[in-house]
Amino acid sequence: MKPISAVIFLGSTIICFCLAAACSGSSDNGQSGDGDTDFENSESDADGPEIDGDSEYETDAVEESESEGDGESSDYEEESALLDTPNDQRGLQPVHSDEPYYKEIGALDGLSAGLPSVDVLRFVETPDGRTLALTAAGPAWFKAEDESWRPYVYKKEDTGIPYIGLHAPGMGLILVYDGQLVIAEGEMAGKTLALGGTITAMCAKNDSEAPGILLGFAEGWLNLWAGEDTKVSAELRGGETVNDCVFSADDSRLFVATNAGLFTGNGIDTLEELPFPESETKPTPKALAFYDDELLIGSDSGLFVCISQTDSGSCGIQAREEAIPYPDINSIANCGADGVFFGTSYGAWYERDAAEEERRRHYFGSRLWLPSNTVRDVSCDGLRWFMATPEGIGRVSEFQTTLAETAAAYDQLTQERHVRMGFTPTNNYLPEAGNVENWQMHDDDNDGQWTEMYLASQVLRYAVTGDNDALLNARQAMNAMLLLEEATGIPGFFARSLVPASECQAKIDSGSGEWHFSETLPEYCWKGDSSSDEFVGHFYGLPLYYDLAASAEEKTRIAAALTRTLDHMIDRGYCWRDVDGECTTHAIFQPEYINHPLGGQLGDAGFNSVVILGAFRAGYYMTGEQRFLNAFNYLAEENGYAEYVRICHEINTRFTVNHDTDEMVLMALLTLIRYEFDPYYMAIWREGLEQEWQSQRPEKNPEFNFTYCWATAHDKDGSGVECDLDVSIATLQQLPYSLVQWGIDNLPRTDIERSPRDDRHGVPQNRWVLPWDERIAMRWAENPYALQQSGDGHSELSGTYWLLPYWMGRFLGMIGE
């Protein structure tokens, strides 16, 4: 059959479920998820049909392959010009212009940043944009020039610790110590006031010509003081603690939040209670702020707004209908053009006036943004947000960047801190939590798969830019991948990972997998029981390198290694067989397994069918060997593998959801669709692809979306397909800049909608994907709906998860320079 197309299609996103006993070889947290399967592996080497051609473990096994076979490979060569077609000729629309955008980055400030204590109580903002933090060991100014904190002492002889303060128009910087209030700076500097109780709240009049501050006491008193010797005092009904207070813009009305309720009046002697909407439990107002002429009321049970009802300036309290991240609100800050900022007992968030396409709200939680989720106070200076906690300050700022600049940063980060012996694991180890300047590299259970994905990112980068560094990065990874096969001494069998031989005995003694001293490469130790993860990876990255970057000699080496792998499959019964001659736990592609009702049918039939069929299509493309086409037909038609690809989503959702498998099906479809030449099969693959992508669209995943774009880019009329470009760009822009794995728990939030089913690891899930920067950076193989993610700051993710979709988008011409 003459090939009609060998376009560079990329497969789709797939939700693939699997039996716990037959799942793919890595779990959602990056550690090995391999387990035993209940299906008994066949040991027969005669499971497949009689296929001509011997498997030789020789480097030059395919030197003449492009001119041999049945002649169909020449048609591949004719059509494969698309592999090197410039991106702007692919007809894909629209194209994202890589304009600068603002990105938020967090810092955790503690003793090392200059704070006198990490026990931070409150902030004081000054009109000139300065921020003063009041801590349990004294106050400190923030120094923007070096992003540090410098201790502040009112007087050299002063040994007291101010615990509350503000800057009052016409008066100056006011600090409250035990028993005394002082004006430390400003128009009335040096004035003091003796206190008769514990100050819990302060607010200032807005008119500097008629200055004054209201003091609220824990004992239920109010004092109005203008910096003179006299003051006006009033006792609140019930003697309840004062939590906050605020004057209206014209100072004509006062609002006081207490444990007994919210009070308002023209002065402290005319206060009347404002009723909250009826509820089972009366809210306790804790924080007040005016924003857009509305009074915002933060309470222990949600956010309320006071809407003006009368000419007198009074208002009626209404509950905020929109869900908020957490209801126990401790602080509210009016940040002007930057919106309003809320601090709660479980994180903080800001809200902005935003156009429909812009982001309105951002929640900050966990050590990605905060030293502690208990936020006592919030502040803003026009350039950054501050959050006071019992364990330090969370500080968030914005900087301007582009996608290209972010890619350059992640390319550098990955090369410097994540490449080990040519392998690129998913993360490294940080001996000191959060300190990325001190790291250690380690092997990964799936070094093969993860490195192949990094290899693919660099191949695409090279194809787009011609950058020699990208080629060298890809070549280094390619050579490491070929070593995985050579080290085992088993033709066509790739190890999971390699370490130096000097580490081998310790690995064996630890029981951390099947480790072996290499007989073919004595300087190495290799890990066995390789899974479908590795198989998928090698038929993902190496073919891309073969098509887009390889020299003639490299093409020969790659084709030879993959030829031996496919011959291993044919000769040994369609599974990977380790040193013991047994099928490995998860690399099983046998018809007996795939068609078994308790094996493939409830777990791997769809996924494994995509994988093995794509592998044989790639092998046929590279060599033209008839035996690979025969094997493809035997599996696809005689054993129903083609139909399993068509209904992959259905098969893989019969038992559970495995997001790791989702990504690997995508990788396998890349190979299968890229090398498909038969319109009959292409229609089947496209049908399965469409179902899978539609199931994945809610995730806003750029890798999955660009995959779909690639796979559907060349219909017969050559038209392009629009496929969620905008949300893909938004995700790339929104993903956390820091790749440190701190862990996060969004389960306590009240703006989520928990799914009735936990994920396959028992982790609670949301019904939709939360914004990507409200979770830690994560591989696409992990569950984006998970409400809890583990991490203690002792590891940093590599940049592969971001780089692969970015360079894919660039390669497709969907992201401009």
VOGU-3710 file (C-alpha; in Angstrom, 3 decimals, decimal comma):
1> mkpisavifl> 0,000/0,000/0,000  1,444/3,372/-0,972  1,726/5,852/1,922  -0,312/8,994/1,369  1,048/10,976/4,274  3,816/10,907/6,809  3,043/14,174/8,486  4,353/15,067/11,932  1,150/14,564/13,815  1,221/14,465/17,563
11> gstiicfcla> -1,204/12,286/19,420  -3,918/13,340/21,804  -4,450/13,637/25,448  -6,007/10,521/26,800  -7,716/9,785/30,082  -6,576/6,238/30,549  -7,599/4,214/33,539  -6,014/0,978/34,605  -6,326/-1,754/37,159  -4,203/-1,105/40,205
21> aacsgssdng> -2,379/-4,306/39,405  -1,842/-3,363/35,788  -1,114/0,340/35,921  1,727/2,063/34,183  5,109/1,985/35,790  5,216/5,360/37,517  2,831/6,938/39,956  1,467/10,460/40,023  4,032/11,598/42,574  7,006/10,725/40,423
31> qsgdgdtdfe> 7,911/7,573/42,334  7,571/4,086/40,999  4,030/2,846/40,928  4,834/-0,559/39,483  3,045/-3,424/41,044  2,487/-7,081/40,295  -0,189/-8,030/37,833  -2,659/-10,822/38,437  -2,338/-11,847/34,810  0,078/-14,704/34,297
41> nsesdadgpe> 2,696/-13,755/31,715  3,229/-16,148/28,881  6,809/-17,333/28,536  6,432/-18,700/25,054  8,576/-17,167/22,355  6,109/-18,279/19,739  3,169/-16,081/20,653  3,281/-14,189/17,369  3,140/-15,263/13,734  6,049/-16,504/11,675
51> idgdseyetd> 7,876/-13,304/10,713  10,912/-13,308/8,522  14,131/-11,601/9,493  16,539/-12,313/12,319  17,402/-9,960/15,147  21,122/-9,198/15,228  22,735/-7,267/18,063  24,974/-5,269/15,761  25,328/-1,546/15,365  25,171/-1,694/11,584
61> aveesesegd> 22,058/-3,872/11,421  20,082/-1,245/9,523  22,755/0,582/7,580  21,051/-0,394/4,318  17,507/-0,442/5,670  16,348/2,701/3,897  16,985/1,117/0,545  15,766/-2,347/1,453  12,401/-3,821/2,378  9,383/-3,707/0,107
71> gessdyeees> 10,134/-0,275/-1,273  7,484/1,609/0,648  9,975/3,493/2,785  10,764/5,746/-0,151  7,225/7,061/0,039  7,854/7,939/3,644  10,933/9,869/2,561  8,922/11,762/-0,035  6,255/12,820/2,442  8,572/13,369/5,404
81> alldtpndqr> 9,525/16,808/4,099  6,900/18,051/6,498  9,232/17,079/9,280  11,519/19,946/8,368  8,969/22,400/7,046  9,379/25,871/8,589  6,802/26,496/11,255  5,139/29,414/9,517  4,227/27,191/6,573  2,107/24,778/8,569
91> glqpvhsdep> -1,065/26,822/8,165  -1,833/26,845/11,866  -3,888/29,763/13,138  -4,058/31,682/15,337  -0,565/32,554/16,492  0,252/33,948/19,922  2,552/36,942/19,807  4,957/36,623/22,717  4,357/40,015/24,252  5,637/40,773/27,777
101> yykeigaldg> 3,288/39,867/30,583  3,364/40,260/34,347  4,144/37,227/36,456  3,984/36,896/40,213  6,819/35,461/42,242  6,892/34,778/45,955  9,525/35,093/48,668  9,444/33,799/52,242  11,045/36,365/54,540  12,409/35,277/57,906
111> lsaglpsvdv> 15,442/35,890/60,090  17,819/35,533/57,145  15,979/38,409/55,424  16,620/40,654/58,420  13,417/40,302/60,418  13,997/40,613/64,190  11,527/37,753/64,675  9,471/35,517/62,414  6,472/36,092/64,699  5,001/38,955/62,677
121> lrfvetpdgr> 1,980/40,743/64,127  0,983/43,601/61,827  2,069/46,014/59,115  2,100/49,791/59,028  1,943/51,555/55,668  3,246/55,103/55,181  2,158/57,624/52,527  5,584/57,512/50,895  5,222/53,782/50,147  7,227/52,349/53,028
131> tlaltaagpa> 6,168/49,237/54,904  6,930/48,617/58,571  6,527/45,117/60,000  5,780/44,824/63,707  7,242/41,600/65,085  7,465/40,005/68,506  11,079/41,239/68,727  10,536/44,731/67,376  9,684/46,584/64,160  11,570/46,483/60,859
141> wfkaedeswr> 11,385/48,548/57,650  11,327/46,847/54,266  14,209/47,961/52,057  13,136/47,566/48,452  16,606/48,083/46,995  17,875/44,745/48,318  14,553/43,170/49,355  15,535/42,923/53,007  14,250/44,096/56,395  16,135/46,517/58,657
151> pyvykkedtg> 15,331/46,813/62,395  13,751/50,101/63,498  14,083/51,604/67,008  12,115/54,710/67,953  14,677/55,826/70,516  18,037/54,338/71,353  17,081/53,969/74,998  13,730/52,429/74,128  13,466/48,716/74,852  9,717/48,290/74,360
161> ipyiglhapg> 8,087/46,334/71,561  5,259/48,061/69,632  2,485/45,647/68,753  0,122/47,844/66,734  0,528/51,018/64,707  -0,624/53,165/61,800  0,211/56,334/59,922  -2,376/59,062/60,571  -2,804/62,028/58,176  -1,679/65,220/59,874
171> mglilvydgq> -0,165/63,302/62,794  2,475/60,851/61,589  3,694/57,347/62,376  1,979/56,109/65,524  3,186/53,107/67,503  1,536/51,505/70,514  3,576/49,931/73,293  2,309/48,341/76,497  0,877/51,262/78,446  1,851/54,025/76,040
181> lviaegemag> 1,158/55,382/72,561  3,826/57,473/70,807  3,976/59,452/67,576  7,364/58,324/66,321  7,594/60,298/63,065  5,739/63,069/61,285  3,983/66,317/62,009  3,391/65,577/65,702  6,481/63,479/66,379  7,239/63,080/70,082
191> ktlalggtit> 3,699/63,350/71,420  2,619/60,495/73,700  -0,536/59,190/75,305  -0,786/57,056/78,415  -3,100/54,086/77,965  -5,504/52,588/80,405  -5,965/49,285/78,664  -4,896/47,065/75,759  -5,231/48,590/72,279  -6,668/46,111/69,753
201> amcakndsea> -7,672/48,442/66,909  -6,728/51,837/65,496  -8,024/53,926/62,614  -7,303/57,443/61,463  -9,391/60,265/60,081  -8,758/61,054/56,416  -8,533/64,842/56,723  -5,011/65,954/57,657  -6,357/69,423/58,484  -8,541/67,979/61,240
211> pgillgfaeg> -6,456/64,963/62,338  -7,461/62,336/64,816  -7,310/58,641/65,561  -9,777/56,263/67,100  -8,399/53,749/69,599  -10,283/50,551/70,320  -9,557/48,551/73,460  -9,848/44,911/74,397  -11,852/46,063/77,384  -14,590/47,534/75,167
221> wlnlwagedt> -13,571/51,195/75,298  -13,144/53,722/72,485  -10,890/56,794/72,674  -10,813/59,558/70,056  -7,484/61,418/70,253  -6,109/64,281/68,137  -2,613/64,463/69,542  -3,649/66,853/72,315  -3,804/66,225/76,035  -7,557/65,766/75,933
231> kvsaelrgge> -9,422/62,883/74,411  -13,018/61,734/74,060  -13,889/58,348/75,542  -16,901/56,066/75,324  -17,715/52,606/76,585  -19,214/50,099/74,177  -22,336/48,274/75,160  -21,382/44,937/76,659  -17,701/45,794/76,937  -16,758/43,607/73,967
241> tvndcvfsad> -13,296/43,702/72,382  -12,858/46,118/69,476  -11,471/44,331/66,391  -11,259/47,100/63,791  -12,590/50,531/62,884  -12,767/52,830/59,875  -13,916/56,382/59,065  -15,939/57,185/55,963  -14,103/59,176/53,293  -15,420/62,501/54,598
251> dsrlfvatna> -14,935/61,483/58,259  -18,641/61,997/58,872  -19,357/58,438/59,897  -17,517/55,883/61,966  -17,766/52,092/61,761  -16,558/49,900/64,622  -16,243/46,104/64,471  -16,456/44,350/67,831  -17,016/40,857/69,142  -20,611/41,958/69,814
261> glftgngidt> -21,266/43,129/66,249  -20,788/46,065/63,867  -21,631/49,571/65,110  -21,900/52,876/63,261  -22,629/56,515/64,080  -21,593/60,110/63,611  -19,326/59,835/66,636  -18,300/57,425/69,346  -21,206/58,506/71,547  -23,855/57,900/68,831
271> leelpfpese> -23,021/54,327/67,831  -25,843/51,973/66,886  -25,565/48,341/65,880  -26,012/47,364/62,237  -27,806/44,004/61,934  -26,262/41,206/59,897  -28,482/39,044/57,690  -30,205/36,324/59,670  -28,171/33,158/60,053  -27,796/30,271/62,484
281> tkptpkalaf> -24,666/31,856/63,954  -24,189/35,600/64,192  -20,978/36,650/62,401  -18,238/38,366/64,352  -16,827/41,260/62,290  -13,014/41,341/62,412  -11,771/43,563/59,573  -13,125/46,661/57,812  -12,091/48,595/54,696  -13,693/50,931/52,200
291> yddelligsd> -13,255/50,018/48,552  -15,120/51,605/45,627  -17,336/53,480/48,107  -18,507/50,221/49,662  -17,686/49,051/53,147  -16,195/45,556/53,091  -16,681/43,582/56,301  -14,516/40,568/56,956  -15,859/38,250/59,619  -15,240/34,863/61,123
301> sglfvcisqt> -17,926/33,460/58,833  -17,458/35,172/55,510  -17,321/38,441/53,641  -20,088/41,025/53,820  -20,659/44,367/52,168  -22,469/47,373/53,605  -24,531/49,112/50,917  -25,567/52,736/51,524  -29,309/53,026/52,175  -29,929/56,543/53,550
311> dsgscgiqar> -28,686/60,068/53,125  -27,331/59,850/56,637  -24,534/57,612/55,434  -25,774/54,500/57,182  -25,889/51,248/55,274  -27,386/47,802/55,199  -25,268/44,679/55,481  -25,520/42,055/52,772  -23,690/38,766/52,468  -21,215/38,523/49,618
321> eeaipypdin> -22,785/35,979/47,285  -19,628/34,978/45,449  -17,685/32,116/47,029  -14,435/33,133/48,688  -11,332/31,021/49,371  -11,711/31,003/53,172  -14,332/32,594/55,454  -12,329/33,520/58,573  -11,039/36,937/57,491  -8,461/38,648/59,725
331> siancgadgv> -7,442/41,641/57,635  -8,467/43,709/54,597  -6,242/46,187/52,756  -7,383/48,652/50,108  -4,602/48,498/47,525  -6,020/51,134/45,183  -5,439/50,216/41,545  -4,241/46,772/42,658  -7,633/45,989/44,154  -8,386/44,747/47,624
341> ffgtsygawy> -6,330/42,246/49,614  -7,740/39,804/52,178  -5,845/37,901/54,869  -7,488/34,862/56,474  -6,749/32,067/58,896  -5,995/29,908/55,849  -4,175/31,922/53,233  -4,810/35,220/51,507  -6,221/36,470/48,242  -6,585/39,629/46,225
351> erdaaeeerr> -9,411/40,775/43,987  -9,000/43,266/41,182  -11,240/45,048/38,741  -10,382/43,137/35,590  -11,533/42,782/32,037  -13,384/39,597/31,209  -10,297/37,901/29,790  -8,074/38,971/32,691  -7,585/37,344/36,028  -9,659/38,821/38,807
361> rhyfgsrlwl> -8,583/36,807/41,839  -5,435/35,095/43,049  -5,271/32,936/46,168  -1,989/32,555/48,056  -1,562/29,457/50,186  1,101/26,998/51,374  4,848/27,567/51,412  4,754/28,264/47,715  3,632/31,720/48,858  3,450/31,745/52,677
371> psntvrdvsc> 5,591/30,683/55,653  2,316/29,801/57,395  -1,279/29,727/56,208  -2,316/31,786/59,240  -2,331/35,318/57,854  -2,703/37,927/60,590  -2,379/41,045/58,469  -1,942/42,062/54,831  -0,429/45,143/53,239  0,529/46,480/49,810
381> dglrwfmatp> 2,829/49,235/48,576  1,878/49,428/44,909  4,650/47,059/43,841  4,172/44,043/46,076  1,892/42,322/48,555  2,909/41,478/52,142  1,362/38,822/54,377  2,177/38,629/58,103  2,202/35,163/59,682  3,474/33,584/62,930
391> egigrvsefq> 6,372/32,097/60,931  7,509/35,036/58,841  6,343/37,184/55,957  5,035/36,035/52,611  5,999/38,596/50,016  4,669/38,570/46,455  5,843/40,826/43,660  5,324/41,039/39,929  7,939/41,144/37,235  7,628/41,476/33,503
401> ttlaetaaay> 8,730/38,615/31,316  7,964/36,748/28,115  7,497/33,083/27,382  10,840/33,058/25,580  12,601/34,505/28,624  10,951/31,937/30,887  12,032/29,163/28,519  15,616/30,414/28,639  15,524/30,408/32,445  14,138/26,865/32,584
411> dqltqerhvr> 16,588/25,634/29,933  19,455/26,945/32,047  17,985/25,664/35,317  17,484/22,178/33,918  20,981/21,899/32,481  22,646/23,243/35,629  20,728/21,351/38,300  18,956/18,390/36,716  21,147/16,549/34,219  22,907/13,495/35,688
421> mgftptnnyl> 25,124/11,424/33,415  22,973/12,615/30,514  19,731/11,642/32,293  17,113/14,195/33,302  14,998/12,940/36,221  11,849/14,782/37,199  13,424/16,415/40,250  16,586/16,803/42,278  17,198/16,808/46,039  17,672/19,971/48,111
431> peagnvenwq> 19,470/19,244/51,412  18,211/22,566/52,788  14,507/23,031/52,158  13,899/25,694/49,543  17,583/26,446/48,890  18,112/25,842/45,179  21,746/26,935/45,395  22,606/23,614/47,033  21,318/20,513/45,277  22,060/16,852/44,741
441> mhdddndgqw> 21,141/14,709/41,741  19,841/11,164/41,916  18,578/8,404/39,684  14,883/8,068/38,985  12,798/4,946/38,558  11,790/6,177/35,105  14,925/7,934/33,909  14,210/6,603/30,440  10,794/8,209/30,042  11,599/11,545/31,675
451> temylasqvl> 14,853/11,964/29,780  13,153/11,183/26,475  10,675/13,977/27,171  13,467/16,421/27,904  15,223/15,182/24,763  12,050/15,936/22,787  11,906/19,486/24,143  15,469/20,137/23,046  14,933/18,553/19,635  11,978/20,865/19,030
461> ryavtgdnda> 13,980/23,808/20,333  16,746/22,948/17,891  14,286/22,538/15,015  12,869/25,991/15,741  16,032/27,946/16,526  18,971/25,985/15,142  20,628/26,655/18,510  23,728/24,494/18,883  23,253/24,295/22,662  19,861/22,710/22,106
471> llnarqamna> 21,417/20,174/19,746  24,142/19,355/22,256  21,560/18,943/25,030  19,477/16,633/22,857  22,515/14,664/21,724  23,668/14,168/25,306  20,240/12,793/26,215  20,102/10,613/23,090  23,458/9,021/23,884  22,347/8,342/27,450
481> mllleeatgi> 19,217/6,624/26,145  21,189/4,318/23,869  23,449/3,410/26,797  20,383/2,069/28,602  20,114/-0,708/26,037  23,805/-1,373/25,661  24,334/-1,722/29,410  21,823/-4,551/29,814  23,530/-6,839/27,311  20,061/-8,002/26,231
491> pgffarslvp> 19,376/-7,002/22,603  16,482/-4,569/22,519  15,993/-4,347/26,281  16,398/-0,876/27,806  17,231/-0,457/31,484  15,201/1,878/33,668  18,299/3,789/34,761  22,067/3,670/35,164  24,402/4,587/38,018  28,177/4,206/38,322
501> asecqakids> 29,320/0,674/39,129  30,726/1,957/42,421  27,143/2,539/43,639  25,821/-0,823/42,510  26,250/-2,932/45,616  24,607/-0,306/47,786  21,677/-0,213/45,354  21,379/-3,999/45,436  21,563/-4,076/49,211  18,919/-1,358/49,547
511> gsgewhfset> 16,325/-3,431/47,731  15,274/-0,408/45,677  14,539/-2,344/42,505  16,354/-4,886/40,363  19,927/-3,612/40,070  22,657/-5,426/38,125  26,330/-4,944/37,431  26,685/-4,431/33,682  28,680/-7,067/31,868  28,808/-5,140/28,596
521> lpeycwkgds> 29,682/-1,783/30,187  31,523/-2,641/33,426  31,627/0,986/34,554  27,843/0,991/34,987  25,131/-0,563/37,120  21,678/-0,878/35,556  18,134/-1,134/36,878  15,835/-3,766/35,433  12,127/-4,647/35,380  11,658/-1,899/32,808
531> ssdefvghfy> 8,071/-0,897/32,202  5,836/0,458/29,492  6,882/3,929/30,697  10,358/3,349/29,309  9,027/1,742/26,138  6,767/4,732/25,482  9,592/7,162/26,137  12,063/5,557/23,774  9,576/5,501/20,910  8,727/9,139/21,647
541> glplyydlaa> 11,988/11,024/21,978  14,354/8,968/19,822  12,142/9,082/16,707  11,846/12,859/17,052  15,618/13,122/17,311  15,915/10,778/14,307  13,653/12,998/12,204  14,702/16,468/13,276  18,282/16,432/14,533  20,194/13,218/13,813
551> saeektriaa> 23,244/12,906/11,613  23,457/9,945/9,246  25,559/8,015/11,774  23,138/8,829/14,583  20,190/7,703/12,471  21,914/4,383/11,997  22,497/3,953/15,730  18,942/4,925/16,690  17,339/2,756/14,035  19,536/-0,177/15,068
561> altrtldhmi> 18,572/0,106/18,743  14,863/0,422/18,023  15,065/-2,399/15,489  16,543/-4,661/18,138  13,746/-3,625/20,493  11,047/-4,549/18,005  12,779/-7,829/17,168  12,895/-8,483/20,927  9,114/-8,056/20,931  8,551/-10,342/17,968
571> drgycwrdvd> 11,020/-13,039/18,998  10,090/-13,085/22,690  6,341/-13,033/22,605  5,470/-9,310/22,600  6,808/-8,372/25,990  10,077/-7,094/27,371  11,981/-9,964/28,990  14,550/-9,226/31,669  17,665/-11,229/32,636  15,479/-13,973/34,094
581> gectthaifq> 13,661/-14,476/30,797  10,349/-13,440/32,347  8,155/-10,618/31,106  8,690/-7,489/33,149  5,853/-6,379/35,372  4,388/-3,753/33,072  5,892/-3,951/29,576  3,391/-6,562/28,375  1,917/-6,287/24,898  0,935/-9,929/24,371
591> peyinhplgg> -2,469/-10,644/22,794  -3,165/-13,075/25,633  -2,808/-10,223/28,093  -4,390/-7,450/26,053  -7,472/-9,552/25,290  -7,793/-10,969/28,782  -10,960/-9,686/30,551  -9,108/-9,141/33,856  -5,897/-7,837/32,352  -5,909/-5,573/29,372
601> qlgdagfnsv> -9,646/-5,188/29,061  -9,980/-3,580/32,458  -6,684/-1,774/32,342  -4,120/-1,626/29,591  -5,733/-2,737/26,326  -6,158/0,766/24,946  -2,887/2,196/26,227  -0,702/-0,789/25,360  -2,267/-1,096/21,916  -1,390/2,530/21,092
611> vilgafragy> 2,145/1,963/22,352  3,023/-1,200/20,468  1,303/-0,248/17,214  3,101/3,089/17,159  6,399/1,343/17,797  5,972/-0,963/14,817  4,891/1,937/12,606  8,064/3,790/13,608  10,199/0,732/12,983  8,707/0,245/9,540
621> ymtgeqrfln> 9,280/3,921/8,746  12,938/3,760/9,747  13,801/0,439/8,112  11,144/-0,552/5,585  11,385/-4,076/7,031  8,348/-6,179/6,112  8,410/-8,088/9,396  7,475/-4,918/11,264  4,530/-4,315/8,977  3,503/-7,942/9,427
631> afnylaeeng> 3,676/-7,599/13,200  1,604/-4,431/13,051  -1,092/-6,153/10,991  -1,062/-9,206/13,257  -1,742/-7,078/16,317  -3,942/-4,405/14,750  -6,278/-6,636/12,790  -5,987/-10,256/13,941  -6,000/-9,319/17,615  -8,157/-6,203/17,581
641> yaeyvriche> -5,562/-3,700/18,757  -6,764/-1,062/16,277  -10,246/-1,113/17,768  -8,764/-0,805/21,247  -7,120/2,432/20,150  -10,480/3,667/18,886  -12,068/3,131/22,318  -8,998/3,788/24,453  -10,806/6,305/26,622  -13,632/3,893/27,311
651> intrftvnhd> -11,264/1,060/28,223  -9,104/3,144/30,465  -12,002/4,589/32,428  -13,564/1,267/33,297  -11,775/1,046/36,618  -9,952/4,221/37,657  -8,235/7,351/36,365  -4,456/7,298/35,920  -3,142/10,686/34,808  0,282/9,170/34,244
661> tdemvlmall> -1,259/6,934/31,623  -3,024/9,933/30,112  0,297/11,514/29,269  1,890/8,305/28,049  -0,995/7,621/25,676  -0,422/11,107/24,317  3,243/10,289/23,775  2,398/6,997/22,095  -0,136/8,645/19,816  2,584/11,044/18,739
671> tliryefdpy> 4,504/8,161/17,268  1,508/6,261/15,929  -0,091/9,196/14,110  3,191/10,717/12,923  4,095/7,548/11,068  0,678/6,418/9,938  0,306/6,176/6,145  -2,967/4,268/5,757  -6,112/6,470/5,683  -8,160/3,591/7,088
681> ymaiwregle> -6,095/3,463/10,255  -5,657/7,219/10,409  -9,426/7,593/10,668  -9,458/5,202/13,621  -6,616/6,959/15,391  -8,289/10,320/14,847  -11,562/9,042/16,267  -9,843/7,841/19,426  -7,826/11,042/19,573  -10,909/13,242/19,425
691> qewqsqrpek> -12,624/11,426/22,267  -9,547/11,586/24,421  -8,847/15,264/23,828  -12,414/16,286/24,539  -12,144/14,531/27,900  -8,949/16,444/28,682  -9,918/19,941/27,542  -11,095/21,118/30,995  -7,539/20,735/32,305  -6,286/23,651/30,155
701> npefnftycw> -3,133/21,630/29,586  -0,821/23,147/26,941  0,955/19,872/26,234  -2,316/18,101/25,555  -3,787/20,993/23,568  -0,729/21,433/21,362  -0,676/17,689/20,867  -4,203/17,843/19,523  -3,311/20,804/17,329  -0,386/18,893/15,908
711> atahdkdgsg> -2,409/15,765/15,301  -5,189/17,619/13,522  -3,069/20,180/11,704  -3,225/18,579/8,265  -6,620/17,510/7,052  -6,969/16,730/3,384  -7,700/20,365/2,583  -4,648/21,489/4,525  -6,648/23,689/6,855  -5,485/24,352/10,383
721> vecdldvsia> -7,488/23,698/13,508  -7,927/26,116/16,374  -7,568/24,214/19,604  -7,619/26,188/22,845  -4,528/28,264/22,151  -5,564/31,045/24,523  -5,964/28,792/27,565  -2,706/27,014/26,718  -0,849/30,319/26,741  -2,595/31,352/29,949
731> tlqqlpyslv> -1,466/28,128/31,621  2,143/28,571/30,490  2,095/32,117/31,809  0,383/31,165/35,062  2,403/28,113/36,082  4,488/28,801/39,220  7,874/30,320/38,470  9,428/28,509/41,404  9,775/24,754/40,878  10,509/23,930/44,535
741> qwgidnlprt> 8,135/21,229/45,740  6,683/22,695/48,928  3,410/20,832/48,964  -0,018/22,385/49,161  -3,403/21,603/50,684  -6,395/23,283/49,069  -8,916/21,010/50,756  -9,919/23,513/53,511  -10,816/26,179/50,951  -14,475/27,117/50,675
751> diersprddr> -14,408/28,124/47,009  -13,816/24,559/45,844  -16,336/21,888/44,964  -14,979/18,554/46,091  -15,612/15,562/43,902  -17,480/12,694/45,557  -14,644/10,380/44,438  -11,023/10,592/45,542  -8,299/9,826/43,026  -6,545/6,478/42,662
761> hgvpqnrwvl> -4,172/7,357/45,522  -7,017/8,313/47,858  -6,322/12,044/47,446  -9,380/14,360/47,476  -10,173/15,963/44,124  -11,893/19,120/42,990  -14,564/19,152/40,306  -12,502/21,558/38,212  -8,847/22,487/37,873  -7,844/25,321/40,178
771> pwderiamrw> -5,574/28,056/38,768  -2,155/26,587/38,089  -0,303/28,992/40,393  -2,514/27,970/43,300  -0,800/24,576/43,296  2,844/23,563/43,159  4,548/23,034/39,815  3,722/19,503/38,707  4,316/17,110/35,873  1,448/16,632/33,439
781> aenpyalqqs> 1,455/12,974/34,527  0,004/14,032/37,883  -3,591/14,716/38,813  -4,462/18,398/38,186  -7,718/18,003/40,115  -5,947/16,883/43,303  -6,607/19,159/46,261  -3,532/17,990/48,161  0,030/17,759/46,858  2,956/16,468/48,865
791> gdghselsgt> 6,274/18,243/49,238  8,541/19,593/51,971  10,792/21,907/49,979  13,559/19,316/49,655  13,222/18,862/45,898  12,980/20,996/42,789  11,163/19,973/39,620  13,101/20,078/36,371  11,890/22,446/33,665  10,872/19,658/31,268
801> ywllpywmgr> 7,164/19,856/32,053  7,112/23,521/30,916  9,713/23,347/28,164  8,103/20,523/26,201  4,742/22,233/25,556  6,420/25,601/25,000  8,790/24,328/22,343  6,000/22,250/20,861  3,948/25,422/20,484  6,931/27,172/18,919
811> flgmige> 7,549/24,247/16,574  3,934/24,301/15,453  4,154/28,004/14,790  1,445/28,712/17,357  3,745/30,711/19,640  5,689/33,504/18,052  9,185/34,624/18,937
//
